[in-house]
Amino acid sequence: MSNTFQTPRGTYDILPDEMGKWHDAERIMREVSDLYRYQEIRTPYFELTKVFDREGDSSDMVNKEMYSFRTKEQYGEQSESYTLRPEGTAGTIRAFDQHKMYATNELPVRLYYLGPMFRHERPQKGRQRQFTQYGVEALGIKSPQLDAEVIALGVDIIKAVGIKSVKVAINTLGDDDSRAAYRQALKDYFAPHIDELCEDCHRRYEQNPLRILDCKVDGDNPVVLNAPKLSDYLTPESKAYFDEVLKSLESLGIDYEVDDRLVRGLDYYTDTVFEIISVRPESGKAATVCGGGRYDHFIDYYGGPELSGIGFAFGVERLLTLAVEEGHVFNEDRPLDAYIISLGETGSIPLQVAQELRHAGLTAEVNFVPRSLKSQFKSSDRKGAKYVVIIGETEAAEGKVNLKRPGEKEQITVDRKDLVRTIEGME
Ligand code: HAM
């Protein structure tokens, strides 16, 4: 009979064998964040829908991919619409505003987050419905050097997990005036071609014609490819800002490629946008490991002051896949120091010995199944124990234990109270 209880489509279990690489990658991301003095923030996995569904938002993420649900009217509360967070930026900024972090901290406030996000997308390679993001937001200051700092942090994480075959693609969406001029140019350009575009692009044409350039269906359509370029509509201020970002990146030795078709899939960006992309042909559609950009009109949306911010997020699954493909060896979780074998009536003594080892900082596991010595040794080998501690009835009664290294013939008998010291002496 087949098992009908399975993970929902687009989600997966991370089994213990896989966990070591996750823990190691998480450690690396935290360590690099510490070097840059970005501090962790944890926000709820769900928020009021209106935190994400901001007025006039034209992104697929908001319009098509959100997991939203209404709560029942109970506990004296109205029914409300909530949404599982599809990304980390909105919740982080909501928290920044709610706790008035702009007033109690020196700006910029540098934050990072690490956790699950949820999008109802068509599952495919590198695209899950629950996935993990590591992201940063640097809030409250608009400076081209800060843009470079954020990008440098992303690049350093990529490097720290041993990924080499990536490139930084960067573009500017310009300030409000640049975008208004460009939006009009796009509308004029697409108007006679509207019938050649997909259904979603009809909506995009009305809401935000920039989105058409990022369409997954029409992306390679010549009409889209020949559209006017944003770089021709930049105000001198936006152009100067972008030039300064690029200069700052160069000063840090960060390679980049200006991609004037890069618009990003989310609506809130202004000025700098960037992605870190795998250049391995096998990566295909999962090629974008990291995406981010600056936003001038997000922080005030939740009642905060008119401040600018910049950030990015990595898909951690994509990061891990690339790192493994490139041969990076992650540190595994702690191995087993001592496996405790017991024979006969030893009561709780093996358990006590294990506890003494653990309290001395050694990892220990006890056999609780009455079975032959041979079978217990086999378990110890399978678990890769560095030491085997053997306790029979006589040893238990005399306060002693036998100690040996797997694969070696020699076995010594020591007083139980000397076990930790003896193991440490053998290291
Ligand atoms: P995003 O481009 O939507 O940006 O997502 C960032 C990264 O998350 C993507 O490059 C990808 O690696 C990963 N990702 C997105 N969707 C999926 C999925 N369905 N399955 C697996 N991985 C996925 C944002 O989310 C912005 N909040 C980034 C940002 C932060 N911008 C400013 N601050």
Boltz pocket constraint, residues with backbone or C-beta under 6 A from the ligand:
constraints:
  - pocket:
      binder: B
      contacts: [[A, 86], [A, 87], [A, 88], [A, 89], [A, 119], [A, 121], [A, 126], [A, 127], [A, 128], [A, 129], [A, 130], [A, 131], [A, 132], [A, 133], [A, 135], [A, 136], [A, 137], [A, 265], [A, 266], [A, 288], [A, 289], [A, 290], [A, 291], [A, 292], [A, 293], [A, 294], [A, 310], [A, 311], [A, 312], [A, 313], [A, 314], [A, 315], [A, 316], [A, 317], [A, 318]]
      max_distance: 6.0
